[in-house]
Amino acid sequence: MNGLSTVFILLGLFLLGGVYSFWKQQLPKSLLVLLSIGSAMCLLAGVLRLEVWN
């Protein structure tokens, strides 16, 4: 597990926490969708950069 994959995974989890927080505050759904897409992309990029796939 290299540093960049760790950063991507942590950023994705941070954004996922933001999605939950914004959902609890009942903010607009478009903002939630945008933030969740960004979170999913960061998590996917982090998982795909792991060394186990090589």
HTML snippet that shows the backbone in 3Dmol.js (N, CA, C, O; Angstrom):
<script src="https://3Dmol.org/build/3Dmol-min.js"></script>
<div id="view" style="width:600px;height:400px;position:relative"></div>
<script>
const pdb = `
ATOM      1  N   MET A   1       0.853  -1.175   0.000  1.00  0.00           N
ATOM      2  CA  MET A   1       0.000   0.000   0.000  1.00  0.00           C
ATOM      3  C   MET A   1       0.897   1.235   0.000  1.00  0.00           C
ATOM      4  O   MET A   1       1.624   1.489   0.960  1.00  0.00           O
ATOM      5  N   ASN A   2       0.834   1.989  -1.078  1.00  0.00           N
ATOM      6  CA  ASN A   2       1.700   3.161  -1.149  1.00  0.00           C
ATOM      7  C   ASN A   2       0.986   4.400  -0.619  1.00  0.00           C
ATOM      8  O   ASN A   2      -0.182   4.335  -0.233  1.00  0.00           O
ATOM      9  N   GLY A   3       1.678   5.504  -0.603  1.00  0.00           N
ATOM     10  CA  GLY A   3       1.143   6.719   0.003  1.00  0.00           C
ATOM     11  C   GLY A   3      -0.032   7.316  -0.741  1.00  0.00           C
ATOM     12  O   GLY A   3      -0.974   7.809  -0.119  1.00  0.00           O
ATOM     13  N   LEU A   4       0.008   7.280  -2.064  1.00  0.00           N
ATOM     14  CA  LEU A   4      -1.067   7.905  -2.836  1.00  0.00           C
ATOM     15  C   LEU A   4      -2.375   7.137  -2.702  1.00  0.00           C
ATOM     16  O   LEU A   4      -3.443   7.746  -2.635  1.00  0.00           O
ATOM     17  N   SER A   5      -2.307   5.822  -2.663  1.00  0.00           N
ATOM     18  CA  SER A   5      -3.544   5.054  -2.479  1.00  0.00           C
ATOM     19  C   SER A   5      -4.124   5.315  -1.084  1.00  0.00           C
ATOM     20  O   SER A   5      -5.342   5.369  -0.917  1.00  0.00           O
ATOM     21  N   THR A   6      -3.259   5.473  -0.097  1.00  0.00           N
ATOM     22  CA  THR A   6      -3.734   5.795   1.245  1.00  0.00           C
ATOM     23  C   THR A   6      -4.421   7.146   1.269  1.00  0.00           C
ATOM     24  O   THR A   6      -5.466   7.300   1.902  1.00  0.00           O
ATOM     25  N   VAL A   7      -3.847   8.124   0.588  1.00  0.00           N
ATOM     26  CA  VAL A   7      -4.440   9.459   0.534  1.00  0.00           C
ATOM     27  C   VAL A   7      -5.810   9.422  -0.140  1.00  0.00           C
ATOM     28  O   VAL A   7      -6.758  10.049   0.334  1.00  0.00           O
ATOM     29  N   PHE A   8      -5.910   8.687  -1.244  1.00  0.00           N
ATOM     30  CA  PHE A   8      -7.190   8.582  -1.939  1.00  0.00           C
ATOM     31  C   PHE A   8      -8.253   7.920  -1.070  1.00  0.00           C
ATOM     32  O   PHE A   8      -9.396   8.377  -1.036  1.00  0.00           O
ATOM     33  N   ILE A   9      -7.890   6.852  -0.368  1.00  0.00           N
ATOM     34  CA  ILE A   9      -8.851   6.152   0.476  1.00  0.00           C
ATOM     35  C   ILE A   9      -9.282   7.034   1.643  1.00  0.00           C
ATOM     36  O   ILE A   9     -10.468   7.093   1.968  1.00  0.00           O
ATOM     37  N   LEU A  10      -8.339   7.714   2.270  1.00  0.00           N
ATOM     38  CA  LEU A  10      -8.693   8.596   3.383  1.00  0.00           C
ATOM     39  C   LEU A  10      -9.542   9.779   2.923  1.00  0.00           C
ATOM     40  O   LEU A  10     -10.474  10.183   3.619  1.00  0.00           O
ATOM     41  N   LEU A  11      -9.229  10.328   1.766  1.00  0.00           N
ATOM     42  CA  LEU A  11     -10.027  11.426   1.228  1.00  0.00           C
ATOM     43  C   LEU A  11     -11.446  10.957   0.903  1.00  0.00           C
ATOM     44  O   LEU A  11     -12.416  11.673   1.156  1.00  0.00           O
ATOM     45  N   GLY A  12     -11.560   9.759   0.345  1.00  0.00           N
ATOM     46  CA  GLY A  12     -12.881   9.207   0.054  1.00  0.00           C
ATOM     47  C   GLY A  12     -13.703   8.995   1.313  1.00  0.00           C
ATOM     48  O   GLY A  12     -14.903   9.271   1.327  1.00  0.00           O
ATOM     49  N   LEU A  13     -13.065   8.505   2.377  1.00  0.00           N
ATOM     50  CA  LEU A  13     -13.778   8.324   3.638  1.00  0.00           C
ATOM     51  C   LEU A  13     -14.162   9.659   4.262  1.00  0.00           C
ATOM     52  O   LEU A  13     -15.231   9.780   4.860  1.00  0.00           O
ATOM     53  N   PHE A  14     -13.298  10.660   4.126  1.00  0.00           N
ATOM     54  CA  PHE A  14     -13.601  11.996   4.622  1.00  0.00           C
ATOM     55  C   PHE A  14     -14.816  12.583   3.894  1.00  0.00           C
ATOM     56  O   PHE A  14     -15.711  13.155   4.516  1.00  0.00           O
ATOM     57  N   LEU A  15     -14.829  12.432   2.580  1.00  0.00           N
ATOM     58  CA  LEU A  15     -15.967  12.930   1.812  1.00  0.00           C
ATOM     59  C   LEU A  15     -17.237  12.150   2.126  1.00  0.00           C
ATOM     60  O   LEU A  15     -18.330  12.718   2.119  1.00  0.00           O
ATOM     61  N   LEU A  16     -17.106  10.867   2.399  1.00  0.00           N
ATOM     62  CA  LEU A  16     -18.265  10.066   2.779  1.00  0.00           C
ATOM     63  C   LEU A  16     -18.837  10.537   4.116  1.00  0.00           C
ATOM     64  O   LEU A  16     -20.054  10.548   4.305  1.00  0.00           O
ATOM     65  N   GLY A  17     -17.970  10.920   5.029  1.00  0.00           N
ATOM     66  CA  GLY A  17     -18.429  11.517   6.284  1.00  0.00           C
ATOM     67  C   GLY A  17     -19.136  12.839   6.051  1.00  0.00           C
ATOM     68  O   GLY A  17     -20.098  13.165   6.747  1.00  0.00           O
ATOM     69  N   GLY A  18     -18.659  13.607   5.068  1.00  0.00           N
ATOM     70  CA  GLY A  18     -19.324  14.857   4.712  1.00  0.00           C
ATOM     71  C   GLY A  18     -20.699  14.616   4.131  1.00  0.00           C
ATOM     72  O   GLY A  18     -21.625  15.385   4.388  1.00  0.00           O
ATOM     73  N   VAL A  19     -20.847  13.552   3.348  1.00  0.00           N
ATOM     74  CA  VAL A  19     -22.159  13.200   2.794  1.00  0.00           C
ATOM     75  C   VAL A  19     -23.127  12.918   3.928  1.00  0.00           C
ATOM     76  O   VAL A  19     -24.258  13.403   3.914  1.00  0.00           O
ATOM     77  N   TYR A  20     -22.695  12.144   4.905  1.00  0.00           N
ATOM     78  CA  TYR A  20     -23.558  11.814   6.038  1.00  0.00           C
ATOM     79  C   TYR A  20     -23.918  13.069   6.831  1.00  0.00           C
ATOM     80  O   TYR A  20     -25.068  13.249   7.230  1.00  0.00           O
ATOM     81  N   SER A  21     -22.933  13.930   7.057  1.00  0.00           N
ATOM     82  CA  SER A  21     -23.180  15.158   7.800  1.00  0.00           C
ATOM     83  C   SER A  21     -24.148  16.078   7.062  1.00  0.00           C
ATOM     84  O   SER A  21     -25.057  16.647   7.666  1.00  0.00           O
ATOM     85  N   PHE A  22     -23.948  16.218   5.758  1.00  0.00           N
ATOM     86  CA  PHE A  22     -24.835  17.076   4.972  1.00  0.00           C
ATOM     87  C   PHE A  22     -26.237  16.488   4.897  1.00  0.00           C
ATOM     88  O   PHE A  22     -27.217  17.233   4.864  1.00  0.00           O
ATOM     89  N   TRP A  23     -26.348  15.154   4.869  1.00  0.00           N
ATOM     90  CA  TRP A  23     -27.661  14.515   4.847  1.00  0.00           C
ATOM     91  C   TRP A  23     -28.404  14.765   6.151  1.00  0.00           C
ATOM     92  O   TRP A  23     -29.615  14.984   6.146  1.00  0.00           O
ATOM     93  N   LYS A  24     -27.670  14.732   7.289  1.00  0.00           N
ATOM     94  CA  LYS A  24     -28.294  14.997   8.579  1.00  0.00           C
ATOM     95  C   LYS A  24     -28.762  16.446   8.684  1.00  0.00           C
ATOM     96  O   LYS A  24     -29.732  16.734   9.385  1.00  0.00           O
ATOM     97  N   GLN A  25     -28.072  17.370   7.984  1.00  0.00           N
ATOM     98  CA  GLN A  25     -28.454  18.778   8.001  1.00  0.00           C
ATOM     99  C   GLN A  25     -29.536  19.100   6.974  1.00  0.00           C
ATOM    100  O   GLN A  25     -29.989  20.241   6.883  1.00  0.00           O
ATOM    101  N   GLN A  26     -29.946  18.110   6.212  1.00  0.00           N
ATOM    102  CA  GLN A  26     -30.972  18.229   5.182  1.00  0.00           C
ATOM    103  C   GLN A  26     -30.624  19.300   4.145  1.00  0.00           C
ATOM    104  O   GLN A  26     -31.448  20.146   3.798  1.00  0.00           O
ATOM    105  N   LEU A  27     -29.391  19.239   3.665  1.00  0.00           N
ATOM    106  CA  LEU A  27     -28.957  20.141   2.607  1.00  0.00           C
ATOM    107  C   LEU A  27     -29.475  19.633   1.267  1.00  0.00           C
ATOM    108  O   LEU A  27     -29.976  18.511   1.199  1.00  0.00           O
ATOM    109  N   PRO A  28     -29.372  20.420   0.201  1.00  0.00           N
ATOM    110  CA  PRO A  28     -29.932  20.008  -1.101  1.00  0.00           C
ATOM    111  C   PRO A  28     -29.385  18.676  -1.594  1.00  0.00           C
ATOM    112  O   PRO A  28     -28.216  18.349  -1.390  1.00  0.00           O
ATOM    113  N   LYS A  29     -30.257  17.921  -2.243  1.00  0.00           N
ATOM    114  CA  LYS A  29     -29.892  16.585  -2.709  1.00  0.00           C
ATOM    115  C   LYS A  29     -28.833  16.626  -3.804  1.00  0.00           C
ATOM    116  O   LYS A  29     -28.033  15.698  -3.922  1.00  0.00           O
ATOM    117  N   SER A  30     -28.815  17.682  -4.602  1.00  0.00           N
ATOM    118  CA  SER A  30     -27.811  17.769  -5.666  1.00  0.00           C
ATOM    119  C   SER A  30     -26.404  17.859  -5.074  1.00  0.00           C
ATOM    120  O   SER A  30     -25.455  17.307  -5.631  1.00  0.00           O
ATOM    121  N   LEU A  31     -26.276  18.546  -3.960  1.00  0.00           N
ATOM    122  CA  LEU A  31     -24.981  18.633  -3.286  1.00  0.00           C
ATOM    123  C   LEU A  31     -24.566  17.274  -2.741  1.00  0.00           C
ATOM    124  O   LEU A  31     -23.395  16.903  -2.810  1.00  0.00           O
ATOM    125  N   LEU A  32     -25.526  16.534  -2.199  1.00  0.00           N
ATOM    126  CA  LEU A  32     -25.237  15.203  -1.687  1.00  0.00           C
ATOM    127  C   LEU A  32     -24.800  14.259  -2.799  1.00  0.00           C
ATOM    128  O   LEU A  32     -23.876  13.466  -2.618  1.00  0.00           O
ATOM    129  N   VAL A  33     -25.461  14.343  -3.945  1.00  0.00           N
ATOM    130  CA  VAL A  33     -25.109  13.478  -5.069  1.00  0.00           C
ATOM    131  C   VAL A  33     -23.709  13.804  -5.567  1.00  0.00           C
ATOM    132  O   VAL A  33     -22.915  12.899  -5.826  1.00  0.00           O
ATOM    133  N   LEU A  34     -23.402  15.081  -5.701  1.00  0.00           N
ATOM    134  CA  LEU A  34     -22.078  15.488  -6.171  1.00  0.00           C
ATOM    135  C   LEU A  34     -20.980  15.034  -5.209  1.00  0.00           C
ATOM    136  O   LEU A  34     -19.938  14.536  -5.634  1.00  0.00           O
ATOM    137  N   LEU A  35     -21.223  15.208  -3.927  1.00  0.00           N
ATOM    138  CA  LEU A  35     -20.234  14.818  -2.929  1.00  0.00           C
ATOM    139  C   LEU A  35     -20.078  13.300  -2.863  1.00  0.00           C
ATOM    140  O   LEU A  35     -18.966  12.804  -2.681  1.00  0.00           O
ATOM    141  N   SER A  36     -21.162  12.564  -3.007  1.00  0.00           N
ATOM    142  CA  SER A  36     -21.065  11.104  -2.964  1.00  0.00           C
ATOM    143  C   SER A  36     -20.366  10.553  -4.208  1.00  0.00           C
ATOM    144  O   SER A  36     -19.647   9.558  -4.117  1.00  0.00           O
ATOM    145  N   ILE A  37     -20.563  11.180  -5.357  1.00  0.00           N
ATOM    146  CA  ILE A  37     -19.839  10.759  -6.562  1.00  0.00           C
ATOM    147  C   ILE A  37     -18.343  10.991  -6.382  1.00  0.00           C
ATOM    148  O   ILE A  37     -17.535  10.131  -6.733  1.00  0.00           O
ATOM    149  N   GLY A  38     -17.972  12.141  -5.841  1.00  0.00           N
ATOM    150  CA  GLY A  38     -16.558  12.417  -5.572  1.00  0.00           C
ATOM    151  C   GLY A  38     -15.963  11.443  -4.578  1.00  0.00           C
ATOM    152  O   GLY A  38     -14.820  11.013  -4.734  1.00  0.00           O
ATOM    153  N   SER A  39     -16.728  11.091  -3.559  1.00  0.00           N
ATOM    154  CA  SER A  39     -16.261  10.128  -2.571  1.00  0.00           C
ATOM    155  C   SER A  39     -16.064   8.757  -3.197  1.00  0.00           C
ATOM    156  O   SER A  39     -15.060   8.094  -2.940  1.00  0.00           O
ATOM    157  N   ALA A  40     -17.010   8.333  -4.010  1.00  0.00           N
ATOM    158  CA  ALA A  40     -16.901   7.026  -4.659  1.00  0.00           C
ATOM    159  C   ALA A  40     -15.709   6.985  -5.614  1.00  0.00           C
ATOM    160  O   ALA A  40     -15.012   5.973  -5.698  1.00  0.00           O
ATOM    161  N   MET A  41     -15.478   8.076  -6.328  1.00  0.00           N
ATOM    162  CA  MET A  41     -14.343   8.114  -7.251  1.00  0.00           C
ATOM    163  C   MET A  41     -13.018   8.052  -6.498  1.00  0.00           C
ATOM    164  O   MET A  41     -12.094   7.368  -6.936  1.00  0.00           O
ATOM    165  N   CYS A  42     -12.912   8.757  -5.371  1.00  0.00           N
ATOM    166  CA  CYS A  42     -11.675   8.716  -4.585  1.00  0.00           C
ATOM    167  C   CYS A  42     -11.438   7.326  -3.999  1.00  0.00           C
ATOM    168  O   CYS A  42     -10.317   6.820  -4.025  1.00  0.00           O
ATOM    169  N   LEU A  43     -12.498   6.712  -3.472  1.00  0.00           N
ATOM    170  CA  LEU A  43     -12.338   5.366  -2.922  1.00  0.00           C
ATOM    171  C   LEU A  43     -11.958   4.367  -3.998  1.00  0.00           C
ATOM    172  O   LEU A  43     -11.100   3.511  -3.779  1.00  0.00           O
ATOM    173  N   LEU A  44     -12.584   4.469  -5.148  1.00  0.00           N
ATOM    174  CA  LEU A  44     -12.270   3.555  -6.251  1.00  0.00           C
ATOM    175  C   LEU A  44     -10.838   3.752  -6.735  1.00  0.00           C
ATOM    176  O   LEU A  44     -10.135   2.777  -7.001  1.00  0.00           O
ATOM    177  N   ALA A  45     -10.401   5.005  -6.851  1.00  0.00           N
ATOM    178  CA  ALA A  45      -9.025   5.272  -7.280  1.00  0.00           C
ATOM    179  C   ALA A  45      -8.026   4.729  -6.265  1.00  0.00           C
ATOM    180  O   ALA A  45      -6.989   4.184  -6.643  1.00  0.00           O
ATOM    181  N   GLY A  46      -8.334   4.875  -4.980  1.00  0.00           N
ATOM    182  CA  GLY A  46      -7.437   4.348  -3.961  1.00  0.00           C
ATOM    183  C   GLY A  46      -7.355   2.846  -3.972  1.00  0.00           C
ATOM    184  O   GLY A  46      -6.271   2.284  -3.815  1.00  0.00           O
ATOM    185  N   VAL A  47      -8.484   2.178  -4.156  1.00  0.00           N
ATOM    186  CA  VAL A  47      -8.490   0.714  -4.181  1.00  0.00           C
ATOM    187  C   VAL A  47      -7.795   0.198  -5.430  1.00  0.00           C
ATOM    188  O   VAL A  47      -7.060  -0.788  -5.368  1.00  0.00           O
ATOM    189  N   LEU A  48      -8.017   0.850  -6.560  1.00  0.00           N
ATOM    190  CA  LEU A  48      -7.390   0.381  -7.797  1.00  0.00           C
ATOM    191  C   LEU A  48      -5.876   0.616  -7.814  1.00  0.00           C
ATOM    192  O   LEU A  48      -5.155  -0.062  -8.546  1.00  0.00           O
ATOM    193  N   ARG A  49      -5.388   1.575  -7.008  1.00  0.00           N
ATOM    194  CA  ARG A  49      -3.946   1.824  -6.957  1.00  0.00           C
ATOM    195  C   ARG A  49      -3.219   0.909  -5.996  1.00  0.00           C
ATOM    196  O   ARG A  49      -1.995   0.982  -5.891  1.00  0.00           O
ATOM    197  N   LEU A  50      -3.940   0.044  -5.285  1.00  0.00           N
ATOM    198  CA  LEU A  50      -3.290  -0.874  -4.358  1.00  0.00           C
ATOM    199  C   LEU A  50      -2.367  -1.829  -5.106  1.00  0.00           C
ATOM    200  O   LEU A  50      -2.600  -2.138  -6.275  1.00  0.00           O
ATOM    201  N   GLU A  51      -1.347  -2.284  -4.449  1.00  0.00           N
ATOM    202  CA  GLU A  51      -0.329  -3.120  -5.078  1.00  0.00           C
ATOM    203  C   GLU A  51      -0.823  -4.536  -5.334  1.00  0.00           C
ATOM    204  O   GLU A  51      -0.186  -5.268  -6.091  1.00  0.00           O
ATOM    205  N   VAL A  52      -1.936  -4.950  -4.729  1.00  0.00           N
ATOM    206  CA  VAL A  52      -2.373  -6.340  -4.856  1.00  0.00           C
ATOM    207  C   VAL A  52      -2.890  -6.650  -6.244  1.00  0.00           C
ATOM    208  O   VAL A  52      -2.989  -7.824  -6.601  1.00  0.00           O
ATOM    209  N   TRP A  53      -3.225  -5.645  -7.044  1.00  0.00           N
ATOM    210  CA  TRP A  53      -3.787  -5.872  -8.374  1.00  0.00           C
ATOM    211  C   TRP A  53      -2.704  -6.177  -9.405  1.00  0.00           C
ATOM    212  O   TRP A  53      -3.023  -6.633 -10.503  1.00  0.00           O
ATOM    213  N   ASN A  54      -1.441  -5.941  -9.084  1.00  0.00           N
ATOM    214  CA  ASN A  54      -0.360  -6.180 -10.050  1.00  0.00           C
ATOM    215  C   ASN A  54       0.085  -7.623 -10.057  1.00  0.00           C
ATOM    216  O   ASN A  54       0.985  -7.987 -10.814  1.00  0.00           O
TER     217      ASN A  54
END
`;
const viewer = $3Dmol.createViewer("view");
viewer.addModel(pdb, "pdb");
viewer.setStyle({}, {cartoon: {color: "spectrum"}});
viewer.zoomTo();
viewer.render();
</script>
